[in-house]
Amino acid sequence: MQEMTMAAARDGAFDLDRAMDEHGTALLRLCTLYLGDRALAEDAVQEAFFRAWRAGGFRGEASEKTWLTRIAINVCKSYLAAPWHKRRVDAAALDTLLADTPDGTDDTLIRAVLSLAPKYRAVILLHYYEGYKAREIAELLHMRTNTVVSQLARAREQLGLMLKEWYYDEPV
């Protein structure tokens, strides 16, 4: 599969349908967690794919997934920076996001992650939910690897404080 993607990159062709099939769900999950609103995340993913298509295709400098993830993160950042978004009530958006969870599901962890500052939320989502390594996150977010490692450590520390009464080590 990776060889096919690299060959398509060399040919300058970008198969939008294939890219949406392969990466759409992962990008939607990432954008939903990043923005805290599924409807807004759907718009962001659509915008990300449109930007990728408009760019004329994938050049093959990184993996296609990394390239599309970077575009999606940029779209999410622009959505969060927009004046209309700053006037929204975050709690209502969070309740809408979590309303889809089945009854009895404990949403404490996701609420804690979503309450982190955007720079910490981004590295946590990319590392734990998308499976990227610190070096890859650094490339995606255009920062040094050491900065990513530091932000991950700080985010874990903040989550530990937020969740210390929710999560505890049971005696064996």
Helices and strands as residue ranges (DSSP letters): H 2-11, H 16-35, H 38-54, H 64-81, H 83-86, H 90-98, H 108-115, H 118-124, I 125-129, H 134-141, H 145-163
